[in-house]
Amino acid sequence: MPSYLAFTLHAPLAAFGAVAVGERRPSWDRPGRTAVLGLVAAALGIDRGDEAAHMALHAGYGMAVRTDAPGRLLADYHTVQVPLAQRGRRHPTRANELSTPGLSTILTRREYRTDAVHTVALWERPSAPHALEALQAALLHPAYVLYLGRKGCPLGLPLGPRLLDAPGPEAALQARAAAAPAPEQRLRRDLRAEPGPVAMDADAADPARVLRVEQRRDALASRTRWQFGLRAEAVLRPPTKATP
């Protein structure tokens, strides 16, 4: 059977960034591919400027995520310094913006999810740069501090990564939840978390199980330039319950 690396994502506050336009920074109800593999990259100690290493991670692994507790939406407001509008001038970086004379401020709205719980499963593709065992070791002893979306979103529980042999991603997600450590089990009970919708890379999904396919802009195009392309993600039908 195929091998999977499965772990749990929980934080008191989490930000699953969607497409940001203007002053609004929305959040999805589940983590995207760049969020999960960015966390893995931090655990491995990959620097943000190492473009080749980040691209290799995104090409090398498949991903499935199950929403066990979607959390509640929370909006926060921040004042942000911005340069005055000048026709024909663009700022390639944030540092360039802040070096411009005559800064003003704007009010931005940032969305978070409170007490969300998700279970993630990763599997190797032919070009995987690291074995799943290496990813597990890094998640157990990360090189950098891990957070869920923004630096103000530290993890609320250890990830608890487990290597599992399973017939498919759904079975791996189920097996990981069944083997959850005691603190995680208590949290799941307190939050009334239970297996919810499963979303995964569309090219790895069984067509008979696909409810719909969503286009998410979380396919890494360039880490150094913060550019992302569209990725097809399949949301699976709930499993059919056996008749008593």
ZIGI-V667515 format. One record per backbone hydrogen bond with DSSP energy under -0.5 kcal/mol. CO is the residue of the C=O (numbers start at 1). NH is the residue of the N-H. E is the energy in kcal/mol with one decimal. If there is no record, write none. Layout:
((CO,NH,E) (CO,NH,E))
This chain:
((2,166,-1.9) (4,6,-0.6) (4,164,-2.8) (5,122,-2.4) (6,162,-2.6) (7,120,-3.1) (8,10,-0.5) (9,118,-2.1) (10,156,-2.6) (10,157,-0.8) (11,115,-0.6) (11,116,-0.7) (12,115,-1.3) (14,113,-3.1) (15,17,-0.9) (16,28,-4.5) (19,21,-0.5) (21,24,-1.6) (23,109,-2.4) (24,21,-0.9) (24,26,-0.5) (25,111,-2.7) (26,18,-1.4) (32,36,-2.1) (33,37,-2.6) (34,38,-1.6) (35,39,-1.7) (36,40,-2.0) (37,41,-2.3) (38,42,-2.1) (39,43,-2.1) (40,44,-2.1) (41,45,-0.8) (41,46,-2.6) (42,45,-0.7) (42,144,-1.0) (43,143,-1.9) (47,50,-1.8) (49,51,-1.8) (50,54,-1.9) (51,55,-2.4) (52,56,-2.1) (53,57,-1.9) (54,58,-2.0) (55,59,-1.7) (56,60,-1.4) (57,61,-0.7) (60,125,-2.9) (62,123,-1.6) (63,201,-1.7) (64,121,-2.7) (65,199,-2.7) (66,68,-0.8) (66,119,-2.3) (68,194,-1.8) (69,117,-2.5) (72,114,-2.5) (74,112,-2.8) (76,110,-3.1) (78,108,-3.3) (80,106,-2.1) (82,104,-3.2) (86,89,-2.0) (90,92,-0.6) (93,97,-1.6) (94,98,-2.3) (95,99,-1.1) (97,100,-1.4) (102,84,-0.6) (104,82,-2.8) (106,80,-2.5) (106,108,-0.5) (108,78,-2.1) (108,110,-0.5) (109,25,-3.3) (110,76,-3.0) (112,74,-2.5) (113,14,-2.1) (114,72,-1.4) (116,11,-0.8) (117,68,-2.0) (117,69,-2.2) (118,9,-3.2) (119,66,-2.9) (120,7,-2.0) (121,64,-2.2) (122,5,-2.5) (123,62,-2.6) (125,128,-2.3) (131,134,-0.8) (131,135,-1.6) (132,136,-2.6) (133,137,-2.2) (134,138,-2.0) (135,139,-2.4) (136,140,-1.8) (137,141,-1.7) (146,155,-0.8) (147,149,-1.0) (148,15,-2.1) (150,153,-2.1) (153,148,-3.2) (159,8,-2.3) (162,6,-2.6) (162,164,-0.5) (164,4,-2.8) (164,166,-0.6) (166,2,-0.5) (168,172,-1.9) (169,173,-2.4) (170,174,-2.2) (171,175,-2.4) (172,176,-2.2) (173,177,-2.0) (174,178,-2.0) (175,179,-1.3) (177,180,-1.4) (181,185,-2.3) (182,186,-2.3) (183,187,-2.1) (184,188,-2.7) (185,189,-2.1) (186,190,-2.7) (187,191,-2.6) (188,192,-0.5) (188,193,-2.8) (189,192,-0.8) (197,67,-2.3) (198,236,-2.8) (199,65,-3.0) (200,234,-2.7) (201,204,-1.7) (202,205,-1.0) (205,207,-0.6) (206,209,-2.3) (206,210,-0.6) (207,210,-0.9) (209,237,-3.5) (212,235,-2.8) (214,216,-0.7) (214,233,-3.1) (216,218,-1.8) (216,231,-2.3) (218,220,-0.7) (219,229,-3.8) (222,227,-2.4) (223,226,-0.6) (227,221,-2.6) (227,222,-2.0) (229,219,-2.4) (231,216,-2.9) (231,233,-0.5) (232,202,-2.0) (233,214,-3.2) (234,200,-2.2) (234,236,-0.6) (235,211,-2.8) (235,212,-1.5))
